[in-house]
């Protein structure tokens, strides 16, 4: 009998720096205040199992955005789907501050945030508990000697498969050709994932439910955005 990849043992990850700086400019006063007022109410608990139904009773689904940047995409998706719980992980403190502002301005009640590495959060999520995992424009680490720091690794993909429900979706978007090829190569080797593209337009054209952000519009990479969608078998 073939083992279900979602039932594999938890990975034994060592230290990995998959992101750059933690903080740059000084937080704006409003954002700094939201760290004290809003964040304690919507922070993902630091310890113990993470059950989406406990975090948001009655949620009809749960999405995880890994590295949400300024939170623009996450907030727009959460506003569109108030019945779905959105988990966001971002180590860059200025990004967390920006996300808090978006959440506050839109009055969102269905977002929970973690200001740090996503991996400890993944390890505490139950099997088959997420409907979507989104990795949008992650740090490309373009130099060959730094590519071991990329978020997308075999171990991370295995965890995505474990926490996704059958039929759930993993979406990866980048504007760096090499990172797109890197991710596609590893995802195609990962048991439990099926690439959905049938023609070039499927990875060149934004999915119907994609939200374009100001960061994406800056075109900082070496290619127009590449959109890779995979379903959990």
C-alpha positions as MATLAB code, in Angstrom:
seq = 'XXXXXXXXXXXXXXXXXXXXXXXXXXXXXXXXXXXXXXXXXXXXXXXXXXXXXXXXXXXXXXXXXXXXXXXXXXXXXXXXXXXXXXXXXXXXXXXXXXXXXXXXXXXXXXXXXXXXXXXXXXXXXXXXXXXXXXXXXXXXXXXXXXXXXXXXXXXXXXXXXXXXXXXXXXXXXXXXXXXXXXXXXXXXXXXXXXXXXXXXXXXXXXXXXXXXXXXXXXXXXXXXXXXXXXXXX';
ca = [
       0.000    0.000    0.000;
       1.322    3.469   -0.903;
       1.666    5.772    2.080;
      -0.482    8.921    2.094;
       1.973   11.845    1.837;
      -0.259   13.810    4.189;
       0.468   11.274    6.947;
       4.243   11.531    6.797;
       6.221   12.212    9.932;
       6.868   15.810   10.922;
      10.056   17.144    9.333;
      13.141   17.604   11.444;
      14.048   21.050   10.216;
      17.256   22.700   11.228;
      17.781   26.451   11.325;
      16.933   28.097    7.999;
      16.812   31.789    7.203;
      14.281   31.942    4.370;
      13.775   35.688    4.584;
      15.826   38.858    4.676;
      15.739   41.781    7.072;
      13.211   41.794    9.923;
      12.638   45.529   10.160;
      13.642   48.589    8.165;
      12.031   51.961    8.734;
      10.468   53.060   12.007;
       6.856   51.996   12.339;
       4.284   54.708   11.791;
       2.550   55.730   15.040;
      -0.777   54.209   14.009;
       0.825   50.904   13.064;
       2.846   50.833   16.283;
      -0.352   51.392   18.265;
      -2.054   48.492   16.485;
       0.719   46.181   17.705;
      -0.524   46.922   21.218;
      -4.276   46.997   20.574;
      -5.215   44.817   17.589;
      -2.416   42.262   17.300;
      -2.912   40.649   20.744;
      -6.524   39.923   19.768;
      -5.776   38.358   16.383;
      -2.350   36.808   16.938;
      -1.953   33.103   16.210;
      -1.239   31.426   19.577;
       2.441   30.761   20.128;
       2.020   27.271   21.593;
      -0.173   24.218   21.293;
      -2.126   22.669   18.402;
      -3.749   25.052   15.934;
      -7.310   24.076   15.079;
      -8.880   26.502   12.575;
     -12.305   25.812   14.079;
     -11.038   26.932   17.468;
      -9.415   30.044   16.022;
     -12.648   30.932   14.187;
     -15.657   28.802   15.139;
     -17.929   28.170   12.187;
     -15.324   28.986    9.519;
     -16.193   27.299    6.228;
     -12.540   27.067    5.187;
      -9.015   28.121    6.038;
      -6.335   29.734    3.867;
      -2.676   30.253    4.773;
      -0.638   33.041    3.166;
       3.086   32.582    3.692;
       5.002   35.854    3.653;
       2.076   38.233    3.176;
       4.273   41.298    2.635;
       2.184   44.365    3.455;
      -1.001   42.319    3.795;
      -2.757   43.923    0.823;
      -3.576   40.648   -0.935;
      -4.534   38.840    2.268;
      -6.870   41.615    3.415;
      -8.606   41.823    0.039;
      -9.173   38.070   -0.064;
     -10.408   38.032    3.533;
     -12.855   40.845    2.849;
     -14.213   38.927   -0.139;
     -14.657   35.750    1.964;
     -15.745   36.691    5.506;
     -16.713   33.077    6.265;
     -13.145   31.819    5.602;
     -10.341   32.016    8.174;
      -7.111   33.530    6.871;
      -3.811   32.735    8.562;
      -0.919   35.007    7.671;
       2.768   34.586    8.514;
       5.322   37.326    7.899;
       8.676   37.870    9.668;
       9.082   41.463    8.426;
       7.681   43.668   11.213;
       6.879   46.578    8.927;
       4.790   44.166    6.852;
       2.902   43.060    9.945;
       2.274   46.709   10.793;
       0.930   47.356    7.299;
      -1.310   44.277    7.485;
      -2.700   45.414   10.821;
      -3.670   48.725    9.234;
      -5.490   46.956    6.366;
      -7.295   44.672    8.824;
      -8.301   47.592   11.021;
      -9.509   49.770    8.142;
     -11.634   46.978    6.674;
     -12.949   45.773   10.019;
     -11.876   42.198    9.292;
     -12.673   39.538   11.887;
     -11.433   36.517    9.942;
      -7.649   37.075    9.912;
      -5.067   35.726   12.366;
      -1.406   36.762   12.168;
       1.980   35.361   13.100;
       4.925   37.737   12.995;
       7.644   35.201   12.267;
       8.694   32.043   10.425;
       5.817   29.995    9.032;
       7.411   26.616    9.789;
       6.489   26.390   13.494;
       2.912   27.280   12.525;
       2.819   24.573    9.862;
       4.027   21.949   12.296;
       1.160   22.716   14.685;
      -1.623   22.569   12.104;
      -3.654   19.347   11.846;
      -3.483   17.128    8.792;
      -5.864   18.171    5.994;
      -6.872   21.403    7.730;
      -6.275   24.007    4.990;
      -8.070   24.778    1.754;
      -5.280   26.896    0.310;
      -1.617   27.678    0.815;
      -0.425   30.846   -0.911;
       3.220   31.791   -1.473;
       3.267   35.060   -3.404;
       6.485   36.765   -4.488;
       8.772   35.243   -1.854;
      12.354   36.417   -1.451;
      14.019   34.911   -4.549;
      17.534   34.537   -3.114;
      18.860   34.710   -6.706;
      22.510   33.974   -5.923;
      23.298   30.263   -6.174;
      25.044   30.170   -2.805;
      21.881   31.506   -1.116;
      19.300   29.252   -2.767;
      19.284   26.900    0.211;
      17.481   29.747    1.983;
      14.533   29.698   -0.398;
      11.225   28.938    1.257;
      10.306   26.291   -1.312;
      12.225   23.154   -0.406;
      11.223   19.484   -0.432;
      10.513   19.565    3.306;
       8.283   22.623    3.040;
       6.314   21.187    0.137;
       5.766   17.965    2.077;
       4.284   20.002    4.924;
       2.039   21.889    2.512;
       0.741   18.554    1.229;
       0.161   17.326    4.783;
      -1.891   20.339    5.889;
      -3.893   20.735    2.663;
      -7.231   19.000    2.327;
      -7.686   16.685   -0.675;
      -8.623   19.052   -3.470;
      -6.954   21.948   -1.670;
      -4.664   24.249   -3.614;
      -1.082   25.417   -3.380;
      -0.416   28.620   -5.322;
       3.065   29.962   -5.979;
       3.658   33.271   -7.755;
       7.024   34.805   -8.593;
       8.553   37.302  -11.008;
      11.898   35.468  -11.097;
      12.315   32.842  -13.828;
      14.787   30.737  -11.891;
      12.584   30.534   -8.798;
       9.600   29.499  -10.915;
      11.656   26.705  -12.487;
      13.041   25.740   -9.061;
       9.549   25.469   -7.576;
       8.041   23.632  -10.525;
      10.843   21.062  -10.511;
      10.374   20.322   -6.808;
       6.577   20.414   -6.837;
       6.414   17.943   -9.713;
       8.544   15.547   -7.652;
       6.371   15.983   -4.571;
       3.852   13.154   -4.029;
       0.365   14.510   -3.545;
       0.614   17.575   -5.801;
      -0.754   17.944   -9.334;
       0.158   20.908  -11.538;
      -2.995   22.319  -13.120;
      -1.491   24.052  -16.163;
      -2.453   22.733  -19.568;
      -1.068   25.552  -21.712;
       1.271   28.524  -21.398;
      -1.521   31.014  -20.680;
      -2.314   29.040  -17.524;
       0.886   30.260  -15.890;
       1.155   33.605  -17.679;
      -2.342   34.860  -16.874;
      -3.399   35.742  -13.321;
      -5.972   33.299  -11.919;
      -9.497   34.683  -11.760;
      -9.339   35.088   -7.973;
      -5.851   36.623   -7.860;
      -5.516   40.103   -6.339;
      -2.809   42.270   -7.912;
      -0.923   44.327   -5.340;
       1.199   47.451   -5.544;
       4.298   45.307   -4.954;
       3.467   43.162   -7.972;
       2.983   46.271  -10.098;
       6.552   47.425   -9.328;
       7.913   44.630  -11.571;
      11.088   44.094   -9.563;
      11.948   40.669  -10.996;
      13.351   39.498  -14.308;
      10.067   38.289  -15.832;
       6.358   39.063  -15.792;
       4.674   37.169  -12.938;
       4.471   33.403  -13.279;
       1.444   31.793  -11.610;
       1.776   28.132  -10.607;
      -1.316   26.372   -9.218;
      -1.195   22.830   -7.802;
      -4.015   20.723   -6.402;
      -3.634   18.368   -3.456;
      -4.526   14.868   -4.646;
];
